[in-house]
Amino acid sequence: MTSALDINRRPLQITLAVLLLAATIFEAVKHGVWVPAAVGMLGPDIALLSGLKDGRLNPRGVPFYNALHSYYGPVVLMVVAATGVVALGFFVAGLAWAAHIAIDRALGYGLRTRDGFQR
């Protein structure tokens, strides 16, 4: 069930998704790092390979899915890449990863409960 709070957040989530996607494309073109951008965009859905049936994710895959669909990972990756410790491609991968999460949220897909259902 969609709450009023979710509906009020939707424009912000859509705006964030568009901005992050635009930034990802800009940085990927500017630096020629398309592979990290593609990995960042598609990689978080690896957790779905553990089995999605009738809108329910296998409970064993829920922690992995929720970890890959939290903003902590991409933020840490972008901060580490911004310090110059790792290659710039990691920054673009983190940006794409954050864009993936924002797009999921804008489309109404959030984190999963322990049973594997959408919250």
N, C-alpha and C positions, 0 to 999 in steps of 0.2 A: 504494500500500500504506500502510496506517495503522500508524504506529509506536506503541510503548508511551508515548512522550513525548506524542504527539498525544492519546491517550486520557486521559492524566493531566491535560492542559490543558483538556479539554472542559468540566468543571464551572466552571472559572474563566471560560472564554470565554462560556458561557451566562449566568453571573451578570453579567458585564460587559455583555453584550448587553441583558439585561433592565433593568439600571440605566440605561444610556445611552438606551434607548428610553423608559423612564419619565421621565427628565429632559427628553428632547426634547419629549414630549407635554406635560409640566408647563409648560415654558418657552413652548411654542407657544400654549397656552391662556392662560397668564398675560399674555403680551404681544401676543396676537392676530397672530402672524406665522406663518401656516400655509404660505404660499407658500415662504418660505425653508426651512421644515422639509421640505416635499415635495421641493424641489430637492435638498436635502442627502441625503435618503433614496434618491431615484431617480437622481440625477445620476451617481454613480460608475459605473453600468452603461452609460453612453454608450459606453465603450470596447468593449463587446460588439457594437456595431453594425458594427465592422470585420470581423466574420465569425466566428461560432462554429460549427464543424462537427465532429461526432463527438467532442465534449469537448475540442476543440483550437481555440484562438484563433489567428487569423491572426498570424504572427510580427511583422508590422509594427505591430500594435496592442498587443503585449505591454508595451512600455515605458509606454505611456499607461495601460493597465489597471493595471499594477503601481504607477504613481505615484498613481492615483486610489484604490487599495486599500492605501495605506500610511497610518499614523497621523500622519505629519509634517504633511501638508496641513491636516487638521482642527484639529490642535493649534495651528499657526501662526495659522489663521483665528480660532480662539477667543481666543487671547492678544491679537491685534490688536484684536478686537472688545471685549474686556474693558477695554482701555485707553481706550475711548471715541473712538478715531480714526474708526471706522466705525459704522454703525447696529447696533443690537442684533440685528436680523435675521440679520446675519452670524454672530453667536455661535450662534444657534439652528441656522443652516445647518451650521456646523461640528460642533455637537453631533449633529445628525441624520446627518451624514457619518460621524462616528465610530461612531454606532450602526449604520449600514449595514455598516461594516467588521467590527464586532464580531459582528453577526448572520451575516455571511458566514463568519467564522471558526468560530462556534458550529455552523454547518451543515456545516462541513468544507471550505469553499471558501477556499483560500489564494491566495498569489501564483502567478504563472505562470512556467514556465521559458522560456528564449529560444525554444524550439520551439512554445510556446503551450499546453503541457499543464500540468495542475495539479501543484504540487510535492508 
